[in-house]
Amino acid sequence: MTTTAELLADDPIWLILLKVVVIFAFLVVMTLLTIWAERRVIGRMQNRPGPNRAGPFGILQSLADGLKLAFKEDIRPVLADKWVYFLAPVISATPALVAFSVIPIGPEVTIFGERTALQLVDLPVGLLVVLACASVGVYGIVLAGWASGSPYPLLGSLRSAAQVISYEIAMGLSFVAVIMYAGTMSTAGIVEAQANGWFFLLLPFSFVVYVIAMVGETNRAPFDLPEAESELVGGFHTEYSSLKFALFFLAEYINMVTVSALATTLFLGGWHAPWPLSLIGDGVLNTGWWPALWFLGKTIAFLFFFIWLRGTLPRLRYDQFMNLGWKILVPASLVWIIAVVVIRAVRNDDAITTQQFLIGGGVVIAVLLVATFLIPDRRPAKDTDEVPLAGSGYPIPPLDLQVPEAPPRPVRTGAAGEVGRAEGEEAPDGNV
């Protein structure tokens, strides 16, 4: 049987170029539609219409905004580093486009008489390519903040670097269990391993960790700390305008599409049809061009999840966000990986039955819950000399602080030689 990698290796150059153009067009169109859908859905959540003028249902509003950005004046700050300032948005957008090249959209099809797979390239380390592209993309944000010559974009870019590093570790750990069950890091191989069962049912904790990490990785609400308007005046792209500003938005939404497609590939069976439909006609809906439709539907569901989060949850504080990544997701992922290894070893050796394993696991979970919630807190009491806290949780000055009265204004001499009066002092005739 011909593998996907062998099938793609025989693609002629014209077919490779056609796939590149189609993927680029697909990502750009998905970006325009996602921006429109986000404004419409959040508008419906907030009881307002959203865009409804340009085209039917306002669907051309994103295209109009893109054209408007293209004709805006391109301003470069005086203190900006010219070449780095120009390259930063390009560095941010390019890896987002490259990462989609390893995503399998469908099985073997025939295009103009050539047998091929609906995928640009299948690599043995496809998951590492996605992680590498995510790592390189943050360089564009960091360089944009540094090259702008302003402290506010620099603060936003540094926040983004810390954020991506933190949640990229959790994202990588969520891949480990999937790789162990699939036996490969090839994205096409992972999809084939889910032919009889999707991994989000088999590895629910890895699925939850990845979903949280992908929101943090793409700097989306409620984790959009690098562009917190109330703190950083727009974030790392404050000093950008025109097409350079549009490239940052393009990179953000293409990253959303890429991580949604990767979630579909890793946990929702990729291009395989959902359960009731997969039984029709002995799996006929998993052949031909039908699987591309299932893949697109699952990806759109994840994009709606992004929009729903933005319209529902408030922005987290930075310390809460970093605590979630380093103190919860990373340690819990390590414990989960150990548990998966133990489960696979026990099931392969048939040392205990499934019922015995479930009972033992339940006892361990119950003990951990008791240790977490029922054991009293024995930390030492805080000093009583600390500054009291207001109801909002912020430090306040001492309550007995007295503001000294302003000293009286000195008497000054007017231009005609007469003595001037302090403000508010009465004149001899009773006038002020």
C-alpha positions in Angstrom: 0.0 0.0 0.0 1.4 3.4 -1.0 1.9 5.7 2.0 1.0 9.4 1.9 4.7 10.5 1.9 5.4 8.2 -1.2 2.3 9.5 -2.9 3.3 13.2 -2.4 6.9 12.5 -3.5 5.7 11.8 -7.0 3.8 15.1 -7.4 4.9 17.1 -10.4 6.1 20.6 -9.9 2.9 22.2 -11.4 0.8 20.3 -8.9 3.0 21.4 -6.0 2.7 25.0 -7.1 -1.1 24.6 -7.5 -1.3 23.3 -3.9 0.8 26.2 -2.6 -1.5 28.8 -4.3 -4.6 27.0 -3.1 -3.4 26.9 0.5 -2.4 30.6 0.4 -5.7 31.6 -1.0 -7.6 29.4 1.5 -5.8 31.0 4.4 -6.4 34.5 3.2 -10.1 33.9 2.5 -10.5 32.2 5.9 -8.9 35.2 7.5 -11.4 37.6 5.9 -14.3 35.3 6.7 -13.2 34.8 10.3 -12.9 38.5 10.9 -16.4 39.0 9.5 -17.8 36.1 11.5 -16.1 37.4 14.7 -17.7 40.8 14.3 -21.1 39.3 13.5 -21.2 36.7 16.3 -19.9 39.1 19.0 -22.4 41.6 17.7 -25.2 39.1 18.2 -23.9 38.3 21.7 -24.0 42.0 22.6 -27.4 42.6 21.0 -26.2 44.7 18.1 -26.1 44.0 14.3 -22.4 44.1 13.5 -21.2 44.8 9.9 -24.3 44.7 7.6 -23.6 47.3 4.9 -20.8 46.1 2.6 -22.2 43.1 0.6 -24.9 40.7 1.8 -24.9 40.4 5.6 -21.8 42.7 5.6 -19.6 39.8 4.3 -17.4 42.1 2.2 -16.6 44.4 5.2 -13.3 42.6 5.9 -12.3 43.1 2.2 -13.2 46.8 2.4 -11.1 47.2 5.6 -8.1 45.5 3.9 -8.3 47.8 0.9 -8.6 50.8 3.2 -5.4 49.7 5.1 -3.6 49.3 1.8 -4.3 53.0 0.9 -3.4 54.4 4.3 -0.3 56.4 4.8 2.7 54.2 5.8 4.3 56.0 8.8 7.7 55.0 10.2 8.8 56.5 13.6 12.0 58.6 13.5 13.7 56.4 16.1 12.7 53.1 14.4 15.3 50.7 13.0 14.5 50.9 9.3 15.2 47.3 8.1 14.1 45.4 11.2 10.9 47.6 11.4 10.1 46.5 7.8 11.0 42.8 8.2 9.2 42.2 11.6 5.7 41.8 10.1 7.0 39.6 7.3 8.8 37.4 9.9 5.5 37.2 11.9 3.3 36.2 8.9 5.6 33.8 7.0 5.8 31.0 9.6 2.0 31.1 10.0 1.7 30.3 6.3 4.4 27.6 6.3 3.0 25.7 9.3 -0.2 24.8 7.4 1.9 22.9 4.8 2.0 19.7 6.9 -1.7 19.6 7.7 -3.6 16.8 5.9 -6.9 18.1 4.5 -8.0 14.9 2.9 -7.0 11.4 1.6 -5.9 10.3 -1.8 -7.7 12.1 -4.7 -7.1 12.7 -8.4 -6.3 16.2 -9.6 -6.2 16.6 -13.4 -5.3 12.9 -13.8 -2.6 12.9 -11.1 -3.0 10.8 -8.0 -2.1 12.7 -4.9 -3.1 13.5 -1.4 -4.8 16.7 -0.1 -1.6 17.8 1.7 1.4 19.7 0.6 4.1 17.7 2.3 4.2 14.8 4.8 7.2 14.8 7.0 8.2 12.2 9.7 8.5 15.1 12.1 5.5 17.1 11.1 4.5 18.1 14.6 8.0 19.5 15.2 7.6 21.7 12.1 4.4 23.2 13.6 6.2 23.9 16.9 9.2 25.4 15.1 7.0 27.7 13.1 5.2 28.9 16.2 8.6 29.6 17.8 9.9 31.6 14.9 6.7 33.6 14.6 7.2 35.2 18.0 10.5 36.7 16.7 8.5 39.0 14.5 6.5 40.3 17.4 9.7 40.8 19.6 11.5 42.6 16.8 8.5 44.8 16.0 8.4 46.0 19.6 12.2 46.6 19.7 12.5 48.2 16.3 9.7 50.7 16.9 11.9 52.8 19.2 9.1 53.2 21.8 8.8 51.7 25.3 5.1 50.6 25.0 5.5 48.3 21.9 8.7 46.9 23.6 6.7 46.0 26.7 4.0 44.3 24.6 6.6 42.3 22.7 8.4 41.1 25.8 5.1 40.0 27.2 4.4 38.1 24.1 7.8 36.3 24.2 7.2 35.2 27.8 3.6 34.1 26.9 4.5 32.1 23.9 7.4 30.3 25.6 5.2 29.4 28.6 2.3 28.0 26.6 4.4 26.4 23.9 5.9 24.1 26.6 2.4 23.0 27.6 1.4 22.6 23.9 4.4 20.4 23.3 3.7 18.3 26.3 0.1 17.7 25.1 1.6 16.2 21.9 3.5 13.5 23.8 0.5 11.3 24.6 -0.8 11.6 21.0 2.6 10.6 19.6 2.8 7.5 22.0 -0.7 6.3 20.9 -0.2 7.0 17.2 3.5 5.8 17.1 4.5 8.6 14.8 5.0 12.3 14.6 3.7 12.5 11.0 0.4 14.3 10.8 -0.9 12.0 8.2 0.0 9.0 10.3 -1.8 10.5 13.3 -4.9 10.9 11.3 -4.7 7.3 10.1 -4.3 6.1 13.7 -7.7 7.7 14.5 -9.6 5.7 11.9 -11.3 3.6 14.7 -11.5 6.2 17.4 -10.7 9.9 17.9 -8.0 10.8 20.4 -10.0 13.4 22.2 -12.0 10.5 23.8 -8.9 8.5 24.5 -6.8 11.4 25.7 -9.2 14.0 27.1 -6.7 15.7 29.4 -4.2 16.2 26.5 -7.1 17.7 24.5 -8.0 20.2 27.2 -4.4 21.2 27.7 -3.9 21.8 24.0 -7.1 23.8 23.7 -6.0 26.1 26.5 -2.4 26.3 25.1 -3.6 27.2 21.6 -5.5 30.2 22.9 -2.5 31.4 24.8 -0.2 30.7 21.9 -2.2 32.9 19.5 -2.5 35.8 22.0 -6.2 35.7 21.9 -8.7 36.8 24.6 -8.8 36.1 27.5 -5.0 35.7 27.0 -4.3 38.7 24.8 -1.9 40.3 27.3 0.7 41.5 24.7 -1.9 43.9 23.3 -3.8 44.9 26.5 -5.1 48.3 25.4 -5.6 49.7 28.9 -2.0 49.0 29.8 0.1 49.1 26.7 -1.7 51.4 24.3 -2.3 48.7 21.7 0.7 46.5 22.3 3.6 45.6 20.0 2.0 47.0 16.8 1.3 50.5 18.2 3.7 52.2 15.8 2.6 50.3 12.7 0.2 51.4 10.0 -1.0 50.5 6.5 0.0 47.1 5.1 2.5 46.3 7.9 -0.3 46.6 10.4 -2.4 44.4 8.2 0.3 41.7 8.1 0.2 41.4 11.9 -3.6 40.9 11.8 -3.1 38.4 8.9 -0.6 36.5 11.0 -2.9 36.4 14.0 -5.9 35.0 12.2 -3.8 32.6 10.1 -2.3 31.2 13.3 -5.9 30.8 14.6 -6.7 28.7 11.5 -3.5 26.7 11.8 -3.9 25.7 15.4 -7.6 24.9 14.8 -6.6 22.7 11.9 -3.9 21.0 14.1 -6.4 20.4 16.9 -8.7 18.7 14.3 -5.7 16.6 13.1 -4.6 15.5 16.5 -7.8 15.0 18.4 -10.9 15.0 16.2 -9.8 12.4 13.6 -8.6 14.9 11.0 -10.5 14.5 7.7 -12.4 11.4 8.9 -16.2 11.8 9.0 -18.0 12.0 12.4 -19.4 8.8 13.8 -22.9 8.5 12.4 -21.8 9.6 8.9 -18.7 7.3 8.9 -21.1 4.2 8.9 -22.9 5.3 5.7 -22.1 3.1 2.7 -19.2 1.3 4.4 -17.1 4.4 4.8 -17.8 5.9 1.4 -17.9 9.4 3.0 -14.2 9.0 4.0 -13.1 8.8 0.3 -12.7 11.3 -2.5 -13.4 15.0 -1.8 -15.9 14.5 1.1 -13.3 14.4 3.8 -12.2 18.0 3.0 -15.7 19.0 4.0 -15.5 17.3 7.4 -12.1 18.8 8.0 -13.3 22.3 7.2 -16.4 21.9 9.4 -14.2 20.8 12.4 -11.8 23.7 11.9 -14.7 26.2 11.7 -16.0 24.8 15.0 -12.7 25.6 16.7 -12.7 29.1 15.1 -16.1 29.7 16.6 -14.7 28.6 20.0 -12.1 31.4 19.7 -14.8 33.9 18.9 -17.1 32.6 21.7 -14.2 33.0 24.2 -13.5 36.6 23.2 -17.2 37.6 23.5 -17.6 35.8 26.9 -14.5 36.0 29.1 -12.7 39.0 30.5 -8.9 39.4 30.2 -6.8 37.7 32.8 -4.2 39.5 34.9 -0.7 38.7 33.8 0.3 36.9 37.0 -2.9 34.7 36.8 -2.0 33.9 33.2 1.6 32.9 33.9 0.5 30.9 37.0 -1.9 28.9 34.9 0.8 28.0 32.4 3.7 27.2 34.8 2.0 26.0 38.0 -1.0 24.1 36.6 -0.7 23.1 32.9 3.0 22.1 32.8 3.1 20.0 36.1 -0.3 18.5 35.3 0.8 17.5 31.8 3.9 15.8 33.2 1.8 13.8 35.6 -0.6 12.9 32.8 2.3 11.7 30.6 3.5 9.4 33.4 -0.1 8.1 33.9 -0.4 7.4 30.1 2.9 5.4 30.1 1.8 3.4 33.2 -1.7 2.7 31.6 -0.1 1.5 28.3 2.5 -0.7 30.2 -0.2 -2.3 32.4 -2.6 -3.0 29.5 0.2 -4.4 27.3 1.4 -6.8 30.0 -2.1 -7.7 31.2 -0.9 -7.5 34.8 -4.3 -6.3 36.1 -7.8 -6.1 34.7 -9.4 -2.9 33.5 -11.8 -2.9 36.4 -9.0 -3.2 38.9 -7.1 -0.4 37.2 -10.2 1.9 37.3 -10.8 1.2 41.0 -7.1 1.9 41.8 -7.1 5.1 39.8 -10.3 6.3 41.5 -8.7 5.7 44.9 -5.6 7.7 43.9 -7.7 10.6 42.6 -9.8 10.6 45.8 -6.7 10.7 48.0 -5.3 13.6 45.9 -8.6 15.6 46.2 -8.7 15.0 50.0 -5.1 16.2 50.3 -5.9 19.3 48.2 -9.1 20.5 49.7 -9.5 19.0 53.2 -6.1 19.4 54.8 -6.0 22.7 56.7 -3.6 25.5 55.6 -0.7 25.6 58.0 1.2 28.5 56.5 2.4 31.0 59.1 0.2 34.0 59.8 1.1 37.2 58.0 2.6 40.1 59.9 0.1 42.6 61.3 2.2 45.6 60.4 1.5 45.3 56.7 -0.2 48.0 54.8 -4.0 47.4 55.0 -5.8 46.5 51.8 -8.8 48.2 50.3 -11.9 46.2 49.2 -10.5 46.0 45.7 -7.3 44.3 46.9 -4.9 47.1 46.2 -2.7 48.7 48.9 -3.8 52.0 50.4 -1.9 54.5 52.4 -2.4 54.8 56.2 -5.9 56.0 57.1 -4.7 58.7 59.5 -2.6 60.4 56.9 -3.3 64.2 57.2 -2.7 66.5 54.2 -1.0 69.7 55.3 -2.8 73.0 54.6 -1.4 75.1 51.8 0.7 78.0 53.0 -0.7 81.5 52.4 0.4 83.2 49.3 3.1 85.9 49.7 2.1 89.5 49.4 3.3 91.0 46.1 3.7 94.5 44.9 1.7 95.7 41.9 3.1 97.5 38.9 1.9 101.0 40.3 3.8 100.4 43.6 0.8 99.5 45.7 0.9 96.3 47.8 -0.9 93.4 46.2 -3.3 91.0 48.0 -3.2 87.3 48.4 -5.9 85.4 46.4 -9.3 85.7 48.2 -8.2 88.5 50.5 -10.7 91.4 51.0 -9.9 94.9 50.0 -10.4 97.8 52.5 -13.6 98.8 50.7 -15.0 95.2 51.0 -14.4 94.1 47.4 -12.4 90.9 46.7 
